[in-house]
Amino acid sequence: MTAQFEYSTLAHPQDIQQLGTIFEQCFISALGGEEVYINQVGVKNFRIIRQSEQLIGGLATLDMGQWWGGERVPMTGIAAVGIAPEYRGSGAAIALMQQTLKELYAKGIPLSALYPAVQSLYRKVGYEQGGSWCNWEVPAKSIQLREQPLPLQPIVPVNHQVFHELYQQQARLTHGYLDRHPAIWERLIQADEKETFYAYFIGTKEKPQGYILFSQHSSEDGAILRIKDWVILTAAAAQSFWSFLASHRSQIDQVRWRSSVSDSLTLLLPEQTAKLRHTMRWLLRIVDVVKALEMRGYPSRIQAELHLDIQDNLLDANNGKFILSVANGRGEVTKGGKGELQLNVRELAPLYTSLFTPYHLQIAGKLHGTETAISAATQIFAGSSPWMADFF
């Protein structure tokens, strides 16, 4: 660590209080009770930075997983990165992120993801756009689906354990989805004071084919039904999902939910009345190149070899030439090779996630490659548009 900053875990009660105060100022209490949030995530999962023994900032680490090509890859989410305003611009945030990434590498974590307030800071430490987080909206009156093949069963009491198995079935098949941290589950099923919370299985309780969790509240735009989480595993569940929402049309003006940029659920609607209300991109950092490439899944019929030349200014082990050999849906990495696809570890992120094709990344000046390498990378990293439903 530089003489200027000291990096450590969060332990002492006075530090917890001090970090809570910094977060309160940084996030205008958006976390909803800073010390409650710190306890929910777990004190041991926070990292702090000091200057001259003064605590000046910190962040939360959420150890979870992310699904890529049908395989779960361990991933640490970074949340609540906050530096006291009087220390901003001092390099404290970069030092905090650099030390956190070095620690993650030492622990053997392949990936890290976060939602940026500003991209420039995180790009300096190797993060780049990885996938989408999108809010959709549709007028309830325009849904117009009446037929409901499956019953909807209210879930009481609501405990997140009942959703896990159904959620994981959908997550495994959704490029970029999280294997959620317990704190994310808790916040999902915790109704805030301003809303009433409802939960339903789609189908029978014994054999549900999905679920829907939602709240209803009044706003300047009229009555809103906000879907907090959903899982749909069959065509019958998709049809039932929409017909159930359509049945709210006399009281509800708008239905809002989170999905991908190209949401296949909207194919069931009679007209193109569903609109993207808000979209942003989360960032991904390839922390351990070899592990990240070997642990994800690949298209099963592809047999190809990609010669990479990677630069990483922070984590030395990621530097150099690697050969990625893909067969039977799995990848194997060996050191060496021709280095036909040259890129910074930062630019490896949108390639890894299939957010952009190698061709488009080359046009944007983000990588350089031979025709052979571009062709191999296009086959290897072909995938649906990556997204996640959770903000953290």
Secondary structure, DSSP 8 states (H G I E B T S, - for coil): --SS-EEEE---HHHHHHHHHHHHHHHTTTTSSHHHHHHHH-GGGEEEEEETTEEEEEEEEEEEEEEETTEEEEEEEEEEEEE-GGGTTTTHHHHHHHHHHHHHHHHT--EEEE--S-HHHHHTTT-EEEEEEEEEEEEGGGT------S-EEE-SS--THHHHHHHHHHHHTSTT-EE--HHHHHHHH---TT-EEEEEEEE-SSSEEEEEEEEEEEETTEEEEEEEEEEE-SHHHHHHHHHHHHTTTTT-SEEEEEE-SS-GGGGGSSSS--EEEEEEEEEEEES-HHHHHHHS---TT--EEEEEEEE-SS-GGG-EEEEEEEETTEEEEEE-S---EEEEHHHHHHHHTTSS-HHHHHHTTSEEE-HHHHHHHHHHT-----B-S---
